[in-house]
Amino acid sequence: MRRVAFALLLAAAAPALALQALGVKLGADEGEVRKALPNAYCKALEWKSDAADRRCDEARAQFAGMRTRITVYLKAGVVQAMDLRIDARDLEALKRYLRRVYGAPRTEGTEVIPRGEKGERRVYKMRWESGAERAALTVQENSQRAELSIWRGNFDSEIYRVK
């Protein structure tokens, strides 16, 4: 019974824990980002968006023992989202790590996207949800990188909606 409760707790906390693994969490301020990622380059977004107004990029961070490139998005000085880009050769190790630390994903599978004469595109996805927080791992078949995105609210649909 305790194991089940603990597993459910881990699964529910998944998106927040992913950020904490890097020393940053959703809701942290820019000072905490700079402390956790001292080499990050922070600047205003190049476009107007309701989702974020600043971004911090770090090209040499570590996540789960793997080299990653990270972009942290902030709105009014508060972390709203994070994108981690990881070498796809590390995908199996990354999936094992995410399952071990965050529990079973809410959904997992390969989406097949028909593209007419170009053939189909296959995208592997894992997704976790906890309240307003979300995390998704995606990788296109034959791609060189996997992407782990962590966000709150409707960030994913608003970030590229230019105002």
N, C-alpha and C positions, 0 to 999 in steps of 0.2 A: 504494500500500500504506500509506504514512504517513497519507494522508487517511482511509482506512478505519479505521485504528487510532485516530486522533484523534477521529473521529466516534463510535466505540464508547466511547471514554473519556468524551466529553462526555455521551453518552446514559446511561452508567452513573452518572455523578456528578450527574445532573439534580436530584434533590430537595435535596441539600446545597447545590448552587450557587444554587438559588433563594433560600435563606435568606442566603447570603453576599452576594447582590446587595443586600440590605437592611442589610448590616453585622452580621447575626446568623446563626447556624447551629444546626442541631440539635446538642444537647449543650452549647450555650453556657449561661453562668449568668445570673442576673437582672441582675447588674451590667453585663454586656455588652449585654443588651437595653436597659437604661436609657441606656447610652452611645450606642448606635446610634439609639434612639428616645427622645430626651430628654423629649418631651412625653407619653410613654405614661403612662397611668393604670393602676397595678398594684394588684391586690387579690386576696383569697382568693376561690375559687369559691363560688358561692351554694349548691352542692350537693356531696355527697360522691361522689367518683369515684376509681377506682384509676388512671385515666389522667392526671389532673392535680389539683393542689391550689391553683394560682394562675393568674391570667391578667393580661396586660398589653394594654391597648387603645390604639391610636393612630389618630386619625381623619384625619390630614393628612399621611400619608407618601407617598413617591414610589417607584414600582417601574417600571422600564423606561420612565421618562419619563412615566408616567401616575399621576394621583392615585389613591390607594387608601386603604382603611380596613383596619387590620391588628389581628388578635388573636393574641397569642403565648401558648401554654399551657405551664406549667411544672409539674414534679413534683419535689419535694425540691430546688427551686432550679435545676433543669436544664430547658432547652427541649426539649419533646417534640413540639410541633406548632405550626403557624402557619396562619391563614386570612387570605387577602387578598381583599377585595371591591373589584371594579373596575367602572367604568361599562361596560355592555354595548356602548355605542357604540364603545368602544376594542377590541372583541373581535378584529377582524381584525389590527390592529396587535399585540395581545398574542399571538395565535397565531403570527404571523411571528417575533416576538421569542423566544418559547419554542422554536420549531423551530431558529432560528439559534443560540441559546445552548446549548440542552440536547439538541439532536438530535431525531431522529424519536421520537415517543411509542411506547410499547409497544402501546397500543391507541388508536384514534381512531374516532369515529363518532357517529351520532345514535341514541339509544335512544327507541323509541316505547312509551309506557306507556298501555295502554287504561284508560279510566276510566268505562266504561259510558255512561250518558246524558250525561255531561259531555264526552264526546268523548275524544280522546287527548291526552296530554301528550308533547311532544318535548323531549328533553334532549341537547344536544351535549356530548360528553366527550372529553377527551384524558387519557392516564394514562402516567406514567413509574414505573419501579421500579428500585431498586438495593439489593440485599441486603434489609435490614429497612426501608429508607427508601422512601417513596412520595410521589408528587405527582399531583394530579388537578385539571384545569381542567374546570368544569362551568358550563353556562348553559342555562336553560330558554328555549325559543322565546318571543319577545315579552317577555322579562324585561328589566328595566332594569339588572341587574347580573350580572357573571360572578364566579365564585369559584374561586380557586386555593388548594387545600389541600395542605399539606406535613406529613408526619408520619412517625413511626417506629413499628415494631411494630404492635400492634393498637389503637392510639390511636383510630382512627375508629370502631371497634365498641364501645369501652369508655367513651368520654367521657360519653355521656349515659345510661350504665347506672348508675343511682343506687344507692348503697350505703346 
